[in-house]
Amino acid sequence: MTSVTVRLSDVRRRIEAAARGCGRTTDSVRLVAVCKTHPVEAIREAAAAGQRDFGENYVQDALPKIEALADLDLVWHFIGRIQSNKTRAVTEHFDWVHTVDRARIAERLDARRPADRGPLNVCIQVRSTATDGHGGVDPDDLDDLARRVADMPRLALRGLMCLPPQASDVDRQRAHFRELRRHFERLKADGLPLDTLSMGMTGDLEAAIAEGATQVRIGTAIFGPRRPRT
Ligand SMILES: *Cc1c(COP(=O)(O)O)cnc(C)c1O
């Protein structure tokens, strides 16, 4: 079996090649290693190879890992659907949330953010016009939500995120990512200080980087196939 260390350096090479291919620098793309379903040992191996940012989808699986790895200086990203009864755990234990898609959830994250931590970094998840059911705010409601989140004192609105349907064809992949980038640029032109486009996974990171991704969320290519949740 290939080790996490080897796969991680393969992913870094993919990111580097994709960035270079469109005239961007490698350090303009942050790699979030998505470790959902994978054990603490695999995360330690990635951390030993220099990886700092990790993403989790399930609060109840993530909390014991975050605690077990508290000796390392890691940055934790919540990338799953947020249930309102989990907002306290999310805002207490994570550094980033990529999946805010309604004001009520944002209000709860804001109200419960511990005073001894800096503002919670937030991306708004936007539904692609081509899909329903993947979560995300309707593009028609995005500007209003972005403004409201930007005004919340304990949240730092950083940017936008999308989870488009899988497509094997690069043009289709790019079309989804381009749509998100257009929203991003419009909001910036309207004065919101955004710096983050969270888009791209194992199967489409090259297309995402070509369309301006500043964070890619990569699971399978680093940790191998997902394991059954226990
Ligand atoms: C699981 C997951 C990823 C990583 O997907 P891979 O295809 O394994 O790289 C990225 N983003 C989100 C929101 C996920 O749920």
The ligand as an ORCA input file, in Angstrom:
! r2SCAN-3c Opt
* xyz 0 1
  C     -15.017     14.293      1.003
  C     -14.955     15.701      0.571
  C     -13.847     16.199     -0.129
  C     -12.686     15.327     -0.576
  O     -13.089     14.502     -1.635
  P     -12.066     13.577     -2.448
  O     -12.750     13.323     -3.731
  O     -11.862     12.349     -1.629
  O     -10.794     14.331     -2.630
  C     -13.837     17.548     -0.429
  N     -14.849     18.363     -0.078
  C     -15.924     17.926      0.593
  C     -17.007     18.879      0.953
  C     -16.027     16.576      0.924
  O     -17.114     16.150      1.552
*
